[in-house]
Amino acid sequence: MSGRKGAAYSAARIAARVAALGKEVSRECEGRRLDVVVTLDRGFIFAADLMRQIDAPVVCHFVREEVRDVEDSGYTRREVYFGSGPELKGRDVLVVDAVLESGVTQEFLLRRLGESKPRSIRLAVLLDKPAKRRVALEPDYFGFRTASNQVWVGYGLAAPNGMGRNLRQLSSGANGTPRKSGKGRKI
């Protein structure tokens, strides 16, 4: 990440932290089946790497949030919807997302999944941004805690222009847009 302003986590540092999280989750699972619920689009790379580090039977489910503006008594309010969730009654559940900021969306999802009466439900996030929290929610597992209000790019997180999800490292910057490396050919 030469020449970049802002914080950065190398691919090696991310891999080491994800491996440690996987061991922690495995210890707490005690070999029981774990149903992993992955939030799309941001959480897929973190979830894939984390699941490979968990030493327990894993079943993977995906959910995608949809945000809608709803008219109510002359006021517009924003609501979050998720498609139908998996059947989780009596199961140990791990919800995986990339970033925990306000916590509003994750809290809603956890409540919704909890309606099916799982045995346990926990939250794992790659980046925890507690300064931006609007609800009383803390992750059970987190990769890195950051105070940065900047956009994070890489390791599954995209810049505002949609680029950068495929970067192995994770970095923040003024606009989160990945810099060109100068390598490659012009077409």
Secondary structure, 3 states (H helix, E strand, C coil): CCCCCCCEECHHHHHHHHHHHHHHHHHHHCCCCEEEEEEECCCHHHHHHHHHCCCCCEEEEEEEEEEEEEEECCEEEEEEEECCCCCCCCCEEEEEEEEECCCHHHHHHHHHHHCCCCCEEEEEEEEECHHHCCCCCCCCEEEEECCCCCEEEECCECCCCCCCCCCCCEEEECCCCCCCCCCCCCC
